[in-house]
Amino acid sequence: MAITYSGYAEVCAVLRRKHNRDTIDKATFQTARQAVEQEILLAPAVDLVTIDDADMLTGIGLTDKHHINSADAAILSAFLRYIPQSPSTCLVVSADQLLLRAAKVEGILTLNPETMANSSPPLFLQNLP
């Protein structure tokens, strides 16, 4: 499994928004954040993909192709660069529907943490193919 650092940050931000809106309580928020850290940052089976300058430049063409912003295009570019180098499954994590649509068109798995169930921590990695 591969995810960008920005994907990890997106999950953390969505959990914070849910907590701030009182959609999840403090205990659930803390449990979920710990679970995300364990499943992403500390999991040996997860590769964290870095977005570099070349991804920013390559992403320009993706802004034209998918009508997405430059930051989203750089994320997508990083995954497209990474896929041939690893048999791992890539996962784009975002609450941005345009980025999720573009990633799907490019054949990359997606996850919108805004739509995850509130009743349990986001233990989503184990449920992916």
C-alpha positions as CSV (number, residue, x, y, z in Angstrom):
1,M,0.0,0.0,0.0
2,A,1.2,3.5,-0.8
3,I,-0.1,6.8,0.3
4,T,1.3,10.4,0.1
5,Y,2.1,12.3,3.2
6,S,-0.6,14.7,2.2
7,G,-3.1,11.8,2.2
8,Y,-2.2,11.1,5.8
9,A,-2.6,14.8,6.6
10,E,-5.9,14.8,4.9
11,V,-7.2,12.0,7.1
12,C,-6.0,13.8,10.2
13,A,-7.7,17.0,9.0
14,V,-11.0,15.3,8.3
15,L,-11.0,13.7,11.7
16,R,-10.3,17.1,13.3
17,R,-13.2,18.7,11.4
18,K,-15.5,15.9,12.4
19,H,-14.5,16.4,16.1
20,N,-14.9,20.2,15.8
21,R,-18.4,19.7,14.4
22,D,-19.2,17.3,17.2
23,T,-19.8,14.5,14.7
24,I,-17.4,12.4,16.7
25,D,-16.6,12.7,20.4
26,K,-13.2,13.3,21.9
27,A,-12.5,9.6,22.7
28,T,-13.4,8.5,19.2
29,F,-11.3,11.3,17.7
30,Q,-8.3,10.2,19.8
31,T,-8.8,6.5,19.0
32,A,-9.1,7.3,15.3
33,R,-6.0,9.5,15.2
34,Q,-4.0,6.8,16.9
35,A,-5.3,4.1,14.6
36,V,-4.5,6.2,11.5
37,E,-0.9,6.8,12.8
38,Q,-0.5,3.0,13.4
39,E,-2.0,2.1,10.0
40,I,-0.1,4.7,7.9
41,L,2.9,6.2,9.6
42,L,4.1,3.2,11.6
43,A,2.9,0.3,9.3
44,P,5.8,-1.5,7.6
45,A,3.5,-2.5,4.7
46,V,2.7,1.2,3.8
47,D,5.0,3.2,1.6
48,L,4.8,7.0,2.1
49,V,5.2,8.7,-1.2
50,T,6.9,12.1,-1.3
51,I,5.7,14.8,-3.8
52,D,8.7,16.4,-5.5
53,D,9.4,19.2,-7.9
54,A,9.2,16.9,-10.9
55,D,5.7,15.9,-9.8
56,M,4.7,19.6,-9.6
57,L,5.9,20.1,-13.2
58,T,4.4,16.9,-14.5
59,G,1.2,17.7,-12.8
60,I,0.7,20.7,-15.1
61,G,-0.4,18.4,-17.9
62,L,-2.8,16.7,-15.4
63,T,-4.4,20.0,-14.6
64,D,-5.3,20.3,-18.3
65,K,-6.4,16.7,-18.6
66,H,-8.5,16.5,-15.4
67,H,-9.4,20.1,-14.6
68,I,-7.9,19.9,-11.1
69,N,-5.7,22.3,-9.2
70,S,-1.9,22.1,-9.2
71,A,-1.5,20.6,-5.7
72,D,-4.0,17.8,-6.6
73,A,-2.2,17.3,-9.9
74,A,1.1,16.9,-8.2
75,I,-0.4,14.3,-5.9
76,L,-1.7,12.4,-8.8
77,S,1.6,12.7,-10.6
78,A,3.5,11.3,-7.6
79,F,1.3,8.2,-7.6
80,L,1.6,7.8,-11.4
81,R,5.4,7.9,-11.0
82,Y,5.3,5.5,-8.1
83,I,3.0,2.8,-9.5
84,P,5.6,1.3,-12.0
85,Q,8.2,1.1,-9.2
86,S,6.2,-0.9,-6.8
87,P,3.5,-3.7,-6.8
88,S,1.9,-2.0,-3.9
89,T,-1.6,-0.7,-4.2
90,C,-1.8,3.1,-4.2
91,L,-4.5,5.0,-2.4
92,V,-5.5,8.6,-3.0
93,V,-7.0,9.9,0.2
94,S,-8.9,13.2,-0.2
95,A,-12.2,14.9,0.5
96,D,-11.9,16.7,-2.9
97,Q,-14.3,15.1,-5.4
98,L,-12.3,16.4,-8.4
99,L,-9.1,14.8,-7.3
100,L,-10.9,11.5,-6.5
101,R,-12.5,11.5,-9.9
102,A,-9.2,12.1,-11.6
103,A,-7.5,9.4,-9.6
104,K,-10.2,6.9,-10.5
105,V,-9.8,7.8,-14.2
106,E,-6.1,7.1,-13.9
107,G,-6.9,3.7,-12.3
108,I,-5.9,4.6,-8.7
109,L,-7.9,3.5,-5.7
110,T,-9.5,6.3,-3.7
111,L,-10.9,7.0,-0.3
112,N,-12.9,10.0,0.9
113,P,-12.4,10.1,4.7
114,E,-15.5,12.5,4.9
115,T,-17.7,9.5,4.0
116,M,-16.2,7.1,6.5
117,A,-18.5,5.8,9.3
118,N,-18.4,7.8,12.5
119,S,-19.1,4.9,14.8
120,S,-15.6,3.3,14.5
121,P,-12.0,4.3,14.0
122,P,-10.9,4.6,10.4
123,L,-9.4,1.1,10.1
124,F,-9.7,1.3,6.3
125,L,-6.4,-0.2,5.1
126,Q,-7.4,-3.7,6.1
127,N,-10.6,-3.5,4.0
128,L,-8.9,-2.5,0.7
129,P,-8.0,-5.1,-2.0
